[in-house]
Amino acid sequence: DFLPQKHAKYFARFLNLLPARLASHDSTRVTIAFFAVSGLDVLDSLDFLTPTQKRNIIDWIYRYQVIPKGSVQCGGFQGSSTLSIKSDDEAKRTAVEAYHWGHLAMTYTGIAVLVALGDDLSRLDRRAIVDGVAAVQREDGSFSASVEGNEQDMRFVYCAAAICAMLNHWGSVDRKRMAQYIRESIRYDFGVSQHMEMEGHGGTTFCGVAALQLSGQLHLLSPREVEGMKRWLVMRQGVGFQGRPNKTEDTCYSFWIAATLKILNAFHLTDFEENRQFILSTQNRVVGGFSKWPDFNTDPFHTYFGICGLSFVDEPNVLEVMPSLNISMRAYRRLKSLHGTWEATQNLNDVRLNID
């Protein structure tokens, strides 16, 4: 049986104290918060958090917003306070501030947490964030995580598309080049690779397809590509889903593969009950949480994606998930309401300018 209360308590614990084994993830605490908060949201259990706790989390997220200084476009969010030192030495502060860059994954997850908690996003510098996204787009259409010294691949293409879609603003991001990069990363078997000329992978196939949908370019896929992707994705199911051929099934692919099939309107071609049984086989019935494999250590990443996978197979007591943004439909509707408010305000400002 599915044990939602245990999983809600599991997520709530991660918002208070991280176990020592996650010390290496200290610089990405915002992402861990995303799994916990969005997990509670999808479980319809945000009431595990008091109003004060919710406000504290929102304020904590905003602490990591990077407001650019000078000409460098580096807006967005950092993942933790690792580079936020307090010192009376101005030289030290200046040296550290040189590394205050937004990171695409932290920006995406940070905004998603704010939306899940019902924030009105009024403290976001939307223009600076999107300018920061455009600044890390590369010549081939891909994106790197931040302005210097980072990988550039399909993961950050997705983060870029998700950020711009959530903020309802694309600025100078080149969507055409982004779509070209995605299509050039479709492999011979119709899986999408992390970077051109690499192997197709379930996670990056989601990233590419979701980015196309979020940017309004899903129609650019040819019928042959769509049908090939559907076949490749459906073939990833054994009992649960694997990320690549000849790999072990893993709980998280019950989101990555399933969400992509949902976007392509083909999830009905899979075996819901087999997938459900695999996910539940990785459930820790004592302390809550899900692991990547049965009888393995649980973690917030696999717990969140396992629960999203259960949402896709219509598990009771789990909210519907919006596949391409990876947030609850409740959060997505709230976000669309904010978009309407922003557009109305912009239209009013345009009218005032015309009058003046």
Phi, psi and omega in degrees: 000149176283135186242075187299324182295321179295322181288325177296317178295324178299311179297317182300325179297323182289345177273355180247323185204131177263137177293157183302329182293347178260012182302327181291347179262016184303324183283356181237036183298330179298322178293321176297320177298324177299312180300320182289311183291313179294327175298315176298321179297310181296330176280001184055043185231029177296344177288357170294340178259135176285161176306323179294317178298318179298315179297320180295320179294317178300313180297322179297317178299314182296334177301335184264005176289131180261117175262117185300144173241130181082209189267350183283124179274097185226026182294156180142209179232145168270168185267347182192184180267017184308320182254021180249075183274151175253122183206148174277352181274108183297325180297319179294316180298318181295320180297318181288322181299338178296342180253014177277087180241148169289151178238129188301317181294320180290327178292313178301309183290326178298313179296320180298321177297315180301317180295316181299325182273003175083017178291150181273002177061017183291340180270358178283137170269084188301317182295316181295323180295313181291325173299323177294324176295312181299327183292338181256011173282135183262171184301326182279000179099348179281180179227147170260167186290324180209184193290337181219145165065039181228162174294156174229119183196189189296332179301318184277339169299314179297312181302318179299314181295319181295318179299310182295322178294318180293326181271356179055040183204127182250349176050229181261017174296132182270094183292327180296314179293324178299314179296322178298318179299317180298313183294326178288347179264004175283124186273179183299332181264003177080008165282155179258134184267165179293326178212156182306140178075015175253181184280141175299144186214144183299318181294316182282337172295317174301312184303315181292312182293317179296320179297321177297317179295314183296331180266007179071030185234017181298331181295346180288341176291134179286159176305323179296318179294317181297312181294322177296319177297315179304313181297313181300318182291315180298325180290353177280353180270128167254276164257297167272209181240146174255163180271335180211161177302143176067022176249160180290143175296147189215137185306319187296335180285350171291347167262303189305311181287313183296318181297321179295318177296325177297317179299323182271008179057044183225010183294336180296347180280355182261168179268103184299314187292321177299315179298315180301315182295323178295313180303312182294337178290345179259006182283133173271113186277354183264304184250357182088170180097162176236152178247172180288328179229160174301144177059039179234168181294138176281160174205160183295329179299303182289331177296312180297312184289330174297317180292322174299320177299321177293325176300319182294334178261020172065040176295132176299152177070017176235131181287157176293141180252137175278108192304310190286333177264347177061043173224167179294154176296330176298314178295322180296318178296322177297319179297316179297327176296319177297321178301317179299319178295315180298317182294320179296319179295318179297318179297320179296318178296322178296320179297316180298320179296320180294324179293317180296000000 
